[in-house]
C-alpha cells in the first residue's frame, strides 16, 4: 500500500538557521498539507497546497515559512530562520479526496 | 470558529470492557468528521470517517448533529487498541484542512 514518506526523521539545527523538511506524497494525490505538533499539544494545520499554489494557510504559517513542489514527487517545507519555538513534530499529508494520509513526521529540534 | 474538543486526555479501561472516546465539535456548516489513531512510534492512521458509516477494528462512531458529537466506541477493548486517538474535523472549501482535537491516550489494561 503506498505511503507518504518524510525525510529526515529527525533534524537538529541551530536557532537562525534554515531548514528544509521533505515529503514524498502518495503519487496520484493532488492535495498536500503540512501540520505541526508541539510536544504535548495538538496537531495544528500549517498550510494546504493544490495545483502548485497555496490554497490555505494558518496564522502560524508566517513569512518564515514557505512550501514548494520542486518536481513531480517532492513537497517541501522551508523555515528560513528557525526559532526555538519551531521545535515540533512536522507532519506532511496528502489526499486524493477528503481523506488525508499522513507521513511519519520529522522531529525538528532547534537549539 | 471551528473547534474539536476531546475532553479526556487519558483513558484507561480493562481488556474486554467497553470503551468510549468522546469528541465534540463546533462548526456552523455541515461537518466531515474523522478518527485517526497513532500507535506507539507510528504515523497517524485513518481509523474511520463518519460518511462511510463503517466499523473498523470493532470501532464505530456516529455523528450526532444535535449534540455536535462524534464519539468513538468499541464494545470490547483489546490490548492492541492502546494508542493515541485523534478526532478531526474537515472543513470543505478551505483547502480541506483538518482541525484536530488534543487527542486521547487510551490504555487497555490486560
Interface residues (C-beta under 8 A of the other chain):
Chain A: X3 X4 X31 X33 X35 X41 X42 X43 X44 X45 X48 X50 X55 X56 X58 X91 X93 X95 X98 X99 X100 X101 X102 X103 X104 X105
Chain B: X32 X34 X36 X42 X43 X44 X45 X46 X49 X86 X90 X92 X94 X95 X96 X97 X98 X99 X100 X101 X102 X103
